[in-house]
Amino acid sequence: MSARIHEIAKQYNVEPKEMLSWLKEQGYVAADTKSVSSTVSKIYYDEIEKKYGKPAAPAAPAPVAAPVVAEAPALKLPAGVFVKSAADIAREKEEAAKAAAAARAASMPAPAVIAPKPPPPAPSAFKSPPLPPAMAPRAVSPAPLPPRPAPAYGAPAARPAPVVPPPMNKAPVAPPPVPSAAARPPQTPPLPTFAKPAPAAPGAPAASASNITVTEEGGVKIIHLKPPIIVREFAVALGLKPFKLISELMEMSIFASMNQSIDETVATKVAEKHGFLLDIKHRGEAAAPAVTPEKAKINKEEKAREEDIKNLAPRPPVVVILGHVDHGKTSLLDAIRKANVAAGEAGGITQHIGAYQVEHNGRKITFLDTPGHAAFTKMRARGASVTDVAVLVVAADDGFMPQTDEALQHAKDAKVALMVAVNKMDVKGANLDRVKQQMQERQIAPEDWGGETVTVPVAAIKNQGISELLDMILLQTDVLELKANPKAEASGVVIESQVDVGRGPLATVIVQRGTLRVGDALVCGPHYAKVRAMFDDQGNTIKEAPPAMPVRVIGWSGSPDSGAKFITVKNAREAERLAEEAEDLLKKTTVSDDAVPKDVSIDALFANIAATTAKVLRVVLKSDVFGSLEAVKNVLEGIKSTKVSLDIVAADVGVISKNDVLMASTGKAVIIGFNTKQENGVTALAKHHGVTIESFEIIYELGDRVKELMADLLDPDLKENKLGGAEVRQVFPVAKGFVAGCLVTEGKINRGITARVRRGKESVHEGKIGTLRRFKDDANEVRAGLECGIRLDGYDGYQPGDKIECFEIQKVRASL
């Protein structure tokens, strides 16, 4: 601590300038100190006392009172202001003492209720100044004068005298009934804000702030408050003085003044430190019901289940057509729909999931047609998982094939009713018994062989057996008793999605529950939609879709994943919020996966270096629908090679755009399009940036072409092709060296071609043939059986018996 020089000089009755000069001489203050308002540390007080003797402190208060009386008349007070005399002050003190005694006598019957409210005795020094305003209206006027030095020291000395008796502890009770209503002591709660330093009663802080309450449950004190958490109010709730709480916050490296707010996490830690629990109520939480989210969800599901039971109604079956490629699935569906779909498919094979609805005997049936090609495994699995009945199509001439067995396994995994349609009964070589035998081997014995699997022979091209197949499907449906609630909120599954040039993202969906209407808000993972329009399988616009009906929906924010479930929410804003939450969750998952510590060993370092030098084919995939994109990715990921790796830079649904070209140019990638088109100007932009665009309509052609592109990245293999050979018979000297006289033994010898000289099994020299002569004439070519003179550039060491071989190096495309 320190004190100012002029204050110390005043205590010792010394001139401040004299004191300052002495302190400079002694070095107790800096030499450049000029103002007597500068401070001196207390460690020098003993030296000052030795110099000037004892301070004249006792004499200071006595002359203070006298000057006040002398100076008072000299003050120029404003009009209407007057100064109390000593008699007025004495009279007011007597009246205050009487009022205090009367109030104390009135409050004696209920001391227990009032005593806990203002427990501290110390506040009496602060509460006594408000007494004069209650005595008379003119009590406001002394305010300007008492702050002068006289009242600052005189008041505390004079006031304790009349209130010295022990009952002074009850003095804080007197201020509350200041409105001269002794019968209203319960009015004291507004004033206990001065009781905040009291740590003894935890109940007192509860009333210190309007938005903070303290309760006790099971011996645990809980502070209930609403943000923001102000330091002053929070200190009162904890039973601390504000400066004490500020110091604790500073220890936590948090600097805040009394009127600033602190974070909820910091407040929670401080509260726990002092034995409190913090209950922070945010805006809107007060009216929330005290029901846990789990209970609310269970209650909602139970209500929905009860509603479903009340409103259940029969619904059409959803039937999936499964089987091997080219076994007639789409042709069978064509016969059922009486439309020619297979002719419109590239290569005559199905590469999409088609959803259709037909009517037979006054009842509707929904069909899903799935691809049979090996690449479309996920499509078949997805088709089987959303249906009630699976029809396994087997060609009578081929029997069970690999994709037939795979489709059978999908149907078993999905636990759906299984039927077998033996197609191509009109083809030569059809053998129904062999198909049934194969069914027996796979534990799906037909009904006429003592099993439970319905088997129907059909001929799709000639429209034979179609009616019997539909009858059996309806019979199977009756056994399953399929029902749904058409009055519930719509929900279902996405069968296929795509991006249309004119209409944006589209999705083919099947409604599984409820009725989907135009204008409904849908959520499907990170995508949402407000249904702008719906079309059936014929392309007709419809207003609503009951359960088990396939429809194409327009109005999505993006193309949803095939197989994802969608639900209906109350409005588009809610749908957008849920979609954003799902997208944030996906981003967090991706970030957390990327944040996993990576291997930093020497082996990993060398592996990364090797990866940067390895050959990589980068591709940008674009497809018409999501399911086909999924299948193309599976095909490409199935291409394995130790020499070239395949990296799918991006994969999306829609037309090939200029952005795709720019992305491919940046990543040095090739654009692969499957059943999709190009935007205007894409071809010119791709040529400008040197980007290759490959488009395909049949998936196995795409796979073969990608393999070729990968092989093109490899350095070609060098292959040596022997053209001819000659034997050295004699060596002739010439002006610039020696010439080998040779007999061509095989093939032919050409001038300028690469040749090597062999002596026994050793290769002596390799170079180009510089001179080739037939007798004295130069020759370009000499064939087998003829003699010639040969000289290789830069070599003269021929010996009789040497062999000269001519060859050429051919570059051959490397294989994966």
C-alpha positions in Angstrom: 0.0 0.0 0.0 1.0 3.6 -0.4 -0.1 7.2 0.4 0.2 10.5 -1.3 2.9 12.9 -0.3 0.7 15.8 0.5 -1.4 13.6 2.9 1.7 12.5 4.7 3.0 16.1 4.9 -0.4 17.2 6.4 -0.1 14.5 9.1 3.3 15.8 10.2 2.4 19.5 9.8 5.1 19.9 7.1 5.0 21.8 3.8 4.3 19.3 1.0 7.1 20.8 -1.2 9.6 20.4 1.7 8.5 16.8 2.2 8.8 16.1 -1.6 12.4 17.5 -1.7 13.5 15.5 1.3 12.0 12.3 -0.2 13.9 12.9 -3.4 17.2 13.4 -1.5 16.6 10.1 0.4 15.7 8.3 -2.9 12.3 7.3 -1.6 10.7 8.6 -4.7 11.9 9.0 -8.2 14.2 12.0 -8.9 11.9 13.3 -11.7 8.8 13.4 -9.4 7.3 16.9 -9.6 3.8 16.5 -8.0 3.0 16.2 -4.3 0.1 14.0 -5.5 2.6 11.2 -6.1 2.6 8.3 -3.8 5.2 6.9 -1.3 5.3 3.3 -0.2 4.5 2.5 3.5 7.8 0.8 3.9 9.4 4.3 4.3 6.9 5.4 7.0 9.4 4.5 9.8 12.1 6.7 8.2 9.7 9.6 7.8 8.7 9.2 11.5 12.4 9.3 12.5 12.8 12.5 10.6 9.7 14.5 11.6 8.7 12.7 14.9 5.3 11.3 15.7 2.5 12.3 13.3 0.0 14.9 14.7 -3.0 12.6 14.0 -5.1 13.2 17.2 -5.2 16.9 16.6 -6.6 16.5 13.1 -10.3 15.7 14.1 -10.6 18.5 16.6 -10.0 21.5 14.3 -12.2 19.9 11.7 -15.4 20.6 13.6 -14.6 24.2 14.3 -13.8 25.3 10.7 -17.2 23.9 9.7 -19.0 26.3 12.0 -16.7 29.1 11.0 -17.0 28.5 7.3 -20.7 27.8 7.2 -21.8 31.4 7.2 -19.3 32.1 4.4 -21.0 29.7 2.0 -23.2 31.1 -0.7 -26.1 28.7 -0.7 -28.7 28.6 -3.4 -32.2 29.9 -2.7 -34.3 27.5 -0.7 -31.3 25.7 0.9 -30.6 26.0 4.7 -28.2 24.4 7.1 -29.3 22.5 10.2 -28.1 23.7 13.5 -26.7 21.6 16.3 -30.1 21.8 18.1 -31.9 20.5 15.1 -29.6 17.5 14.8 -29.9 16.7 18.5 -33.8 16.9 18.2 -33.8 14.6 15.2 -31.7 12.1 16.9 -34.1 12.0 19.9 -37.1 11.6 17.6 -35.3 8.8 15.7 -34.5 7.0 18.9 -38.1 7.2 20.0 -39.3 5.9 16.6 -36.9 3.0 16.8 -38.1 2.1 20.3 -41.7 2.2 19.1 -41.0 0.1 16.1 -39.1 -2.4 18.2 -41.9 -2.7 20.6 -44.4 -3.2 17.8 -42.3 -5.9 16.1 -41.5 -7.9 19.3 -44.4 -10.5 18.9 -42.9 -12.0 15.7 -39.2 -11.7 16.0 -38.6 -15.2 14.5 -40.1 -14.2 11.2 -38.3 -10.9 10.8 -34.9 -11.8 12.2 -33.7 -14.2 9.3 -34.5 -11.6 6.7 -31.7 -9.1 7.6 -29.3 -11.1 9.6 -26.1 -9.0 9.4 -25.7 -6.3 12.1 -23.2 -4.4 10.0 -25.8 -2.9 7.6 -27.0 -0.7 10.4 -24.3 1.8 9.6 -25.6 2.0 6.0 -29.3 2.1 6.9 -29.2 4.9 9.4 -28.6 7.7 6.8 -32.0 7.0 5.2 -33.7 8.0 8.5 -33.7 11.7 8.0 -35.8 11.5 4.8 -38.5 9.7 6.8 -38.6 12.3 9.6 -39.3 15.4 7.5 -39.3 16.4 3.8 -36.5 18.9 4.3 -34.2 16.0 5.2 -33.2 16.0 1.5 -31.3 19.3 1.9 -28.5 18.1 4.2 -27.2 15.9 1.4 -24.9 18.5 -0.1 -23.3 19.5 3.2 -22.7 16.3 5.2 -20.4 14.8 2.6 -17.9 17.5 3.7 -15.1 16.3 6.0 -17.1 17.1 9.2 -20.0 14.6 8.8 -17.6 12.0 7.3 -15.9 11.6 10.6 -18.4 13.1 13.0 -21.5 11.0 12.1 -20.1 7.6 12.9 -18.7 9.0 16.2 -22.0 10.6 17.3 -24.6 8.1 16.2 -23.5 5.0 18.0 -23.8 6.8 21.4 -27.7 6.8 21.6 -27.9 3.2 20.2 -25.2 1.6 22.2 -27.4 -0.9 24.2 -27.3 -4.6 23.2 -30.7 -4.5 21.4 -28.9 -2.7 18.6 -28.9 -6.0 16.7 -32.6 -5.4 16.1 -31.9 -2.0 14.6 -32.1 -3.2 11.0 -35.8 -3.9 11.6 -36.5 -0.2 12.0 -36.0 0.9 8.4 -38.7 -1.3 6.8 -41.6 0.4 8.7 -40.2 3.8 7.7 -43.5 4.6 6.0 -44.8 5.1 9.6 -47.0 2.0 9.4 -45.9 -0.1 12.4 -48.6 -2.7 11.6 -46.9 -3.6 8.3 -43.6 -5.3 9.2 -44.0 -7.9 6.4 -43.1 -5.1 3.9 -39.4 -5.6 4.7 -38.5 -7.9 1.7 -37.7 -5.0 -0.7 -34.8 -3.8 1.5 -32.9 -7.1 2.2 -30.8 -6.4 -0.9 -28.3 -5.2 1.6 -28.2 -8.6 3.2 -26.3 -10.2 0.3 -23.0 -10.6 2.3 -24.7 -13.0 4.6 -23.5 -16.5 4.1 -25.4 -17.9 7.1 -28.9 -18.2 5.5 -29.2 -19.6 2.1 -32.7 -18.4 1.8 -31.7 -14.8 1.9 -30.1 -14.7 -1.5 -33.2 -16.1 -3.2 -34.9 -12.7 -2.9 -31.8 -10.7 -4.0 -32.6 -10.8 -7.7 -35.9 -11.0 -9.6 -34.7 -13.8 -11.9 -32.8 -15.9 -9.4 -34.3 -18.2 -6.8 -32.7 -20.7 -4.5 -34.4 -23.9 -3.5 -33.4 -27.0 -1.6 -34.3 -30.5 -2.6 -33.0 -33.5 -0.7 -30.3 -31.5 1.1 -29.0 -30.1 -2.2 -29.2 -26.3 -2.8 -30.3 -25.5 -6.4 -30.1 -22.0 -7.9 -32.8 -21.4 -10.6 -32.0 -18.5 -12.9 -32.4 -17.3 -16.5 -29.6 -16.0 -18.7 -27.7 -13.7 -18.8 -25.9 -14.5 -15.5 -24.7 -11.2 -14.0 -21.8 -11.4 -11.6 -23.4 -9.2 -9.0 -26.7 -11.2 -8.9 -24.8 -14.5 -9.1 -22.6 -13.5 -6.1 -25.7 -12.7 -4.1 -27.2 -16.1 -4.9 -24.0 -17.9 -3.8 -23.9 -15.8 -0.6 -20.6 -14.2 -1.6 -19.5 -10.6 -1.9 -19.1 -9.6 -5.6 -15.4 -8.8 -5.2 -14.9 -12.3 -3.8 -16.6 -13.9 -6.8 -14.6 -11.6 -9.2 -11.3 -12.8 -7.6 -12.4 -16.4 -8.0 -13.1 -15.7 -11.7 -9.7 -14.1 -12.1 -8.1 -17.3 -10.7 -9.9 -19.1 -13.6 -8.4 -16.5 -16.0 -11.8 -14.9 -16.6 -12.0 -11.1 -16.1 -15.4 -9.7 -15.5 -16.8 -6.7 -13.7 -19.8 -6.8 -11.4 -22.2 -5.8 -14.1 -20.9 -8.1 -16.8 -22.3 -11.6 -17.6 -20.4 -14.9 -17.5 -20.8 -18.1 -19.5 -23.2 -20.8 -18.3 -20.4 -23.4 -18.1 -18.2 -21.1 -15.9 -21.2 -20.3 -13.7 -21.9 -24.1 -13.3 -18.3 -24.7 -12.2 -18.4 -21.9 -9.7 -21.7 -23.0 -8.3 -20.5 -26.6 -7.9 -17.4 -25.3 -6.1 -19.7 -23.7 -3.5 -22.0 -26.6 -3.1 -24.9 -25.4 -5.4 -26.5 -26.9 -8.5 -27.3 -24.6 -11.3 -30.7 -24.8 -13.1 -30.6 -22.5 -16.1 -33.9 -21.9 -17.8 -33.8 -20.6 -21.3 -36.5 -18.7 -23.1 -39.5 -20.9 -23.9 -38.5 -23.7 -21.5 -40.8 -22.6 -18.7 -43.9 -23.9 -20.5 -42.3 -27.2 -21.6 -44.0 -30.2 -20.1 -41.9 -32.3 -17.8 -41.9 -35.3 -20.1 -38.7 -37.0 -21.2 -38.0 -37.2 -25.0 -38.1 -41.0 -24.8 -41.6 -40.9 -23.1 -42.8 -38.4 -25.6 -41.6 -40.5 -28.5 -43.2 -43.6 -27.0 -46.5 -41.8 -26.5 -46.5 -40.5 -30.0 -45.8 -44.0 -31.4 -48.6 -45.5 -29.3 -51.1 -42.9 -30.5 -50.1 -43.4 -34.1 -50.4 -47.2 -33.6 -53.9 -46.7 -32.1 -54.9 -44.5 -35.0 -53.6 -47.0 -37.4 -55.7 -49.8 -35.9 -58.8 -47.7 -36.1 -58.4 -46.6 -39.7 -56.7 -49.7 -41.2 -57.9 -50.4 -44.8 -56.8 -53.0 -47.4 -54.0 -51.9 -49.7 -52.6 -53.2 -52.9 -49.6 -55.6 -52.8 -46.2 -54.4 -53.9 -44.6 -57.1 -56.0 -41.0 -57.2 -57.2 -39.8 -59.0 -60.3 -36.4 -60.7 -59.7 -34.2 -62.9 -61.8 -31.1 -63.4 -64.0 -30.3 -61.0 -66.8 -32.2 -61.8 -70.1 -34.6 -64.3 -68.5 -37.6 -62.2 -69.5 -38.5 -60.2 -66.4 -39.2 -57.0 -68.3 -41.0 -58.8 -71.1 -43.2 -60.5 -68.5 -44.0 -57.1 -67.0 -44.7 -55.8 -70.5 -47.2 -58.5 -71.0 -48.8 -57.6 -67.6 -48.8 -53.9 -68.5 -49.4 -54.4 -72.2 -46.6 -52.0 -73.0 -43.2 -52.4 -74.6 -40.6 -51.3 -72.1 -37.7 -53.6 -73.0 -37.3 -52.2 -76.5 -36.6 -48.8 -75.0 -33.8 -50.1 -72.8 -30.3 -49.9 -74.2 -29.0 -53.3 -75.3 -32.4 -54.8 -74.4 -31.4 -55.1 -70.7 -33.0 -53.3 -67.8 -30.7 -50.8 -66.0 -33.2 -49.0 -63.8 -35.9 -49.9 -61.3 -39.3 -49.4 -62.9 -42.4 -49.0 -60.7 -45.8 -49.6 -62.2 -49.4 -50.2 -61.1 -51.8 -52.4 -62.9 -55.4 -53.5 -62.3 -56.7 -57.1 -62.4 -60.2 -58.2 -61.6 -60.9 -54.8 -60.1 -57.9 -54.9 -57.7 -54.7 -53.0 -58.1 -51.2 -54.5 -58.0 -47.9 -52.5 -57.8 -44.9 -54.0 -59.6 -41.2 -53.2 -59.3 -38.9 -54.3 -62.2 -35.3 -54.7 -61.1 -32.2 -55.2 -63.3 -30.7 -58.7 -63.6 -27.2 -57.7 -64.6 -24.5 -58.6 -62.0 -23.7 -54.9 -61.5 -27.1 -54.1 -60.0 -26.9 -56.1 -56.8 -27.9 -53.2 -54.5 -30.9 -52.4 -56.7 -32.2 -55.9 -56.5 -31.7 -56.0 -52.7 -33.5 -52.6 -52.4 -36.3 -53.8 -54.5 -36.8 -56.9 -52.4 -36.7 -55.1 -49.1 -39.7 -52.7 -49.9 -42.1 -55.3 -51.3 -44.6 -57.8 -50.0 -44.3 -60.5 -52.7 -41.2 -61.5 -54.8 -41.7 -63.2 -58.1 -38.6 -65.0 -59.1 -38.4 -65.3 -62.9 -36.5 -68.4 -64.2 -36.0 -69.2 -67.9 -37.2 -72.7 -68.7 -34.3 -73.3 -71.0 -31.5 -71.9 -68.8 -32.7 -72.8 -65.3 -31.1 -71.2 -62.2 -28.2 -68.9 -63.0 -25.9 -66.8 -60.7 -28.1 -63.8 -60.5 -31.1 -66.0 -60.0 -29.5 -67.5 -56.9 -28.5 -64.0 -55.7 -32.0 -62.7 -56.2 -33.4 -65.7 -54.3 -31.1 -64.9 -51.4 -32.3 -61.2 -51.4 -35.9 -62.4 -51.2 -35.1 -64.7 -48.3 -33.2 -62.0 -46.5 -36.2 -59.6 -46.9 -38.5 -62.3 -45.6 -41.1 -61.7 -48.3 -43.5 -64.2 -49.8 -41.8 -66.0 -52.7 -43.3 -67.1 -56.0 -41.6 -68.6 -59.1 -42.6 -67.7 -62.7 -41.0 -70.2 -65.1 -40.7 -68.1 -68.3 -40.0 -68.9 -71.9 -42.1 -72.1 -71.9 -42.6 -71.6 -75.7 -38.8 -71.7 -76.4 -37.3 -74.9 -77.8 -35.4 -76.8 -75.0 -37.7 -75.6 -72.2 -37.7 -78.1 -69.4 -40.1 -77.3 -66.5 -39.1 -80.4 -64.5 -35.5 -79.5 -64.5 -36.4 -76.0 -63.1 -38.5 -77.7 -60.4 -35.7 -80.0 -59.5 -33.4 -77.1 -59.1 -36.0 -75.4 -56.9 -36.1 -78.6 -54.8 -32.3 -78.4 -54.4 -32.5 -74.8 -53.1 -35.2 -75.7 -50.5 -38.0 -73.9 -52.3 -39.9 -76.9 -53.5 -42.9 -76.2 -55.7 -46.5 -76.9 -54.5 -47.1 -79.9 -56.8 -43.9 -81.5 -55.4 -45.1 -81.1 -51.8 -43.6 -77.7 -51.1 -45.1 -74.3 -50.4 -43.7 -72.2 -53.3 -46.3 -71.2 -55.9 -44.9 -72.0 -59.4 -46.6 -70.7 -62.5 -45.3 -71.5 -66.1 -45.7 -68.5 -68.4 -44.7 -67.4 -71.9 -44.4 -63.6 -71.8 -43.9 -63.1 -75.6 -47.0 -65.1 -76.4 -49.0 -63.7 -73.4 -49.6 -67.2 -72.0 -50.1 -67.8 -68.2 -50.2 -64.1 -67.4 -53.8 -64.2 -66.0 -53.0 -67.3 -63.8 -49.9 -65.5 -62.4 -51.9 -62.4 -61.5 -54.6 -64.6 -59.8 -52.0 -66.3 -57.8 -50.5 -63.0 -56.7 -53.9 -61.8 -55.5 -54.4 -65.1 -53.7 -51.1 -64.7 -51.9 -52.1 -61.1 -51.0 -55.3 -62.3 -49.4 -53.3 -64.7 -47.3 -51.0 -61.9 -46.2 -53.9 -59.6 -45.3 -52.1 -56.4 -46.3 -53.5 -53.3 -44.7 -52.5 -49.6 -44.1 -53.9 -46.4 -42.6 -54.7 -44.0 -45.5 -55.6 -41.2 -43.0 -52.1 -41.0 -41.4 -49.3 -38.7 -42.4 -47.6 -40.1 -45.5 -44.3 -42.0 -45.2 -42.6 -44.4 -47.5 -39.4 -45.3 -49.3 -37.5 -43.8 -52.3 -37.1 -46.3 -55.1 -35.1 -44.2 -57.5 -33.9 -40.6 -57.9 -32.6 -38.5 -60.8 -32.0 -34.9 -61.9 -34.1 -33.8 -64.8 -32.9 -30.9 -67.0 -36.2 -29.0 -66.9 -37.7 -30.1 -63.7 -34.8 -30.5 -61.3 -34.4 -33.4 -58.8 -37.0 -36.1 -59.1 -37.7 -39.1 -57.0 -39.8 -42.2 -57.6 -41.3 -43.2 -54.3 -43.7 -45.8 -52.9 -46.1 -44.6 -50.2 -46.1 -47.3 -47.5 -48.4 -45.5 -45.0 -50.8 -42.6 -45.2 -51.8 -40.6 -48.3 -49.3 -38.3 -50.0 -50.7 -35.1 -51.4 -49.5 -32.2 -53.5 -48.2 -29.4 -51.1 -47.0 -31.9 -48.4 -43.5 -31.2 -46.9 -41.2 -34.3 -47.0 -37.9 -35.0 -45.4 -35.5 -37.7 -46.6 -32.1 -37.6 -44.8 -30.3 -34.4 -45.8 -32.8 -33.6 -48.5 -36.3 -32.1 -48.2 -39.2 -31.4 -50.6 -42.4 -29.5 -50.9 -44.4 -31.6 -53.3 -45.0 -29.4 -56.3 -46.4 -32.1 -58.6 -46.9 -35.9 -58.7 -47.1 -38.2 -61.7 -48.1 -41.9 -61.9 -46.3 -44.6 -64.0 -48.2 -43.4 -67.1 -47.0 -39.8 -66.7 -50.4 -38.5 -65.6 -50.6 -35.7 -63.1 -52.3 -36.8 -59.8 -53.2 -34.9 -56.7 -52.8 -37.6 -54.1 -51.2 -41.1 -53.7 -52.8 -43.7 -51.4 -50.7 -46.5 -49.8 -48.7 -48.9 -52.1 -48.9 -46.5 -55.0 -45.7 -45.6 -56.9 -45.4 -41.9 -57.8 -42.8 -39.6 -59.2 -42.4 -36.5 -57.0 -41.1 -33.1 -58.1 -39.8 -30.4 -55.7 -36.8 -31.9 -54.0 -33.9 -29.8 -52.8 -31.5 -32.5 -54.1 -31.7 -36.1 -55.3 -32.3 -38.3 -52.3 -30.5 -41.7 -51.9 -32.3 -44.7 -53.3 -33.7 -46.9 -50.5 -33.9 -44.0 -48.0 -37.2 -43.5 -46.1 -39.1 -40.3 -46.2 -41.6 -38.8 -43.8 -44.1 -36.0 -43.9 -43.8 -33.0 -41.5 -46.1 -30.1 -40.8 -44.5 -27.5 -43.1 -41.6 -26.7 -45.4 -39.7 -24.8 -42.7 -39.7 -27.7 -40.4 -38.7 -30.0 -43.2 -35.7 -27.7 -44.1 -34.7 -27.6 -40.4 -34.7 -31.4 -40.1 -32.8 -31.8 -43.4 -30.1 -29.3 -42.2 -29.8 -31.2 -38.9 -29.2 -34.5 -40.8 -26.7 -32.7 -43.1 -24.8 -31.3 -40.1 -24.7 -34.8 -38.5 -23.2 -36.2 -41.7 -20.6 -33.4 -41.8 -19.7 -34.0 -38.2 -19.3 -37.8 -38.9 -17.1 -37.0 -41.9 -15.0 -34.5 -39.9 -14.6 -37.0 -37.0 -13.5 -39.7 -39.4 -11.0 -37.4 -41.0 -9.7 -36.4 -37.5 -8.7 -39.9 -36.7 -4.9 -39.9 -36.0 -3.1 -41.2 -39.1 -0.1 -43.5 -39.1 3.1 -41.5 -39.1 5.6 -44.3 -39.2 8.4 -44.6 -41.7 6.5 -47.4 -43.5 3.5 -45.2 -43.9 5.7 -42.3 -45.2 7.3 -44.5 -47.9 3.8 -45.9 -48.8 2.6 -42.3 -49.3 5.6 -41.5 -51.4 4.9 -44.6 -53.5 1.3 -43.6 -53.8 2.1 -40.2 -55.3 4.3 -41.8 -57.9 1.8 -44.6 -58.8 -0.4 -44.4 -61.8 -3.9 -43.3 -61.0 -6.9 -43.0 -63.3 -9.2 -40.3 -61.9 -12.8 -40.3 -63.1 -15.9 -38.1 -62.6 -19.1 -40.1 -62.8 -22.4 -38.8 -64.0 -25.5 -40.9 -64.3 -29.2 -40.4 -65.0 -30.5 -42.0 -61.8 -29.1 -42.7 -58.4 -29.4 -46.5 -58.7 -27.5 -46.7 -61.9 -24.8 -44.5 -60.4 -24.5 -46.9 -57.5 -24.1 -49.8 -59.9 -21.5 -48.0 -62.0 -19.5 -47.3 -58.9 -19.7 -51.0 -57.9 -18.4 -52.0 -61.4 -15.5 -49.5 -61.2 -14.6 -50.4 -57.6 -14.5 -54.1 -58.7 -11.6 -53.4 -61.2 -8.5 -54.4 -59.3 -4.9 -53.8 -60.5 -1.6 -53.6 -58.8 -0.2 -51.3 -61.5 -2.9 -48.7 -61.8 -5.4 -47.5 -59.2 -8.8 -46.0 -59.9 -10.0 -42.9 -58.0 -13.6 -41.7 -58.3 -13.2 -37.9 -57.8 -17.0 -37.2 -57.9 -20.2 -39.1 -58.5 -23.5 -37.4 -59.1 -26.9 -37.6 -60.8 -27.8 -35.4 -63.7 -26.4 -34.1 -67.0 -22.7 -33.5 -67.6 -22.3 -29.8 -66.8 -19.5 -27.2 -67.3 -18.7 -27.4 -63.6 -18.0 -31.1 -64.1 -15.5 -30.2 -66.9 -13.8 -27.7 -64.7 -13.6 -30.1 -61.9 -12.1 -32.8 -64.2 -9.6 -30.3 -65.6 -8.4 -29.4 -62.1 -8.1 -33.0 -61.0 -6.8 -34.3 -64.3 -9.7 -36.7 -64.5 -11.9 -38.4 -67.2 -15.6 -37.8 -67.3 -17.7 -41.0 -67.5 -21.3 -40.5 -68.4 -23.9 -43.3 -68.1 -27.3 -42.8 -69.8 -26.9 -39.0 -69.5 -26.6 -36.0 -71.7 -24.4 -32.9 -71.9 -25.2 -29.3 -71.4 -24.8 -26.9 -74.2 -21.2 -25.8 -74.6 -19.7 -28.7 -72.7 -18.0 -30.2 -75.7 -16.2 -27.0 -76.6 -15.1 -26.3 -73.0 -13.8 -29.9 -72.6 -11.8 -29.5 -75.8 -10.3 -26.3 -74.5 -9.3 -27.8 -71.2 -8.2 -31.1 -72.7 -10.8 -33.2 -70.8 -11.9 -36.5 -72.2 -15.7 -37.3 -72.0 -16.8 -40.9 -72.5 -20.6 -41.7 -72.7 -22.1 -45.1 -72.4 -25.5 -46.7 -72.4 -24.6 -50.3 -71.6 -22.8 -50.9 -68.3 -20.5 -53.7 -69.3 -19.2 -51.6 -72.2 -18.4 -48.9 -69.7 -16.4 -51.3 -67.5 -14.3 -52.5 -70.5 -13.6 -49.0 -71.7 -12.4 -47.9 -68.2 -10.0 -50.9 -68.1 -8.6 -49.7 -71.5 -8.1 -46.2 -70.1 -6.3 -47.6 -67.1 -4.0 -49.7 -69.3 -3.2 -46.6 -71.4 -1.7 -45.0 -68.4 1.0 -47.7 -68.1 4.3 -47.5 -69.9 4.1 -49.8 -73.0 5.9 -53.1 -72.8 9.0 -53.3 -75.2 9.1 -56.5 -77.3 12.1 -57.5 -79.5 11.2 -58.8 -82.9 14.0 -60.6 -84.8 14.0 -59.7 -88.5 17.0 -61.7 -89.8 20.5 -63.1 -89.3 23.8 -63.4 -91.1 27.1 -65.3 -90.5 30.5 -63.6 -91.0 32.6 -65.6 -93.5 35.5 -63.3 -94.0 36.7 -59.8 -92.9 37.8 -57.3 -95.6 39.8 -54.1 -94.8 38.6 -50.9 -96.3 39.8 -47.3 -96.2 38.0 -46.4 -92.9 38.0 -49.8 -91.1 36.8 -53.3 -91.8 33.7 -54.8 -93.5 32.3 -58.2 -92.6 31.6 -60.5 -95.6 28.5 -62.3 -94.6 26.0 -64.9 -95.8 22.3 -64.1 -94.9 21.1 -67.3 -93.2 17.5 -66.3 -92.2 15.0 -63.5 -92.8 16.4 -60.3 -94.3 19.0 -57.7 -93.5 18.0 -54.0 -93.9 20.2 -50.9 -93.9 19.8 -48.6 -90.9 18.2 -51.2 -88.7 19.5 -52.2 -85.3 21.8 -55.2 -85.1 24.0 -57.0 -82.7 27.2 -59.0 -83.2 27.3 -62.3 -81.3 30.4 -64.3 -80.7 29.4 -67.6 -79.3 26.8 -66.9 -76.6 28.2 -63.4 -75.9 26.9 -60.2 -77.4 30.0 -58.2 -78.5 28.4 -55.1 -80.0 25.1 -53.6 -80.7 24.4 -50.7 -83.1 22.9 -49.7 -86.4 23.9 -51.1 -89.8 25.7 -48.2 -91.5 26.9 -49.9 -94.7 25.2 -52.7 -96.6 26.6 -53.8 -100.0 25.8 -56.4 -102.5 29.1 -56.8 -104.4 30.2 -53.2 -105.1 26.7 -51.7 -105.1 24.9 -50.3 -102.1 21.8 -52.2 -101.1 18.8 -51.4 -98.9 17.8 -55.0 -98.3 19.4 -58.4 -98.6 17.4 -61.6 -98.2 18.3 -65.1 -97.0 20.7 -67.2 -99.1 22.6 -64.2 -100.5 26.0 -62.8 -99.7 26.6 -59.2 -98.7 29.0 -56.9 -96.9 27.9 -55.5 -93.6 29.5 -52.8 -91.4 28.1 -51.6 -88.1 28.7 -48.0 -87.2 31.6 -47.6 -84.9 32.7 -51.2 -84.8 35.6 -53.0 -86.6 36.3 -56.0 -84.5 34.6 -58.7 -86.7 35.9 -62.2 -86.8 35.0 -65.1 -89.0 32.2 -67.2 -87.4 30.5 -64.2 -85.7 26.7 -64.0 -86.0 25.0 -60.7 -86.9 21.3 -60.5 -85.8 18.9 -57.8 -87.0 16.0 -56.9 -84.8 13.5 -54.2 -84.1 11.9 -53.0 -80.8 8.1 -53.0 -80.8 5.9 -51.2 -78.1 3.1 -53.3 -76.9 0.2 -52.0 -74.7 0.7 -53.1 -71.1 -2.0 -55.2 -69.4 -3.5 -54.6 -66.0 
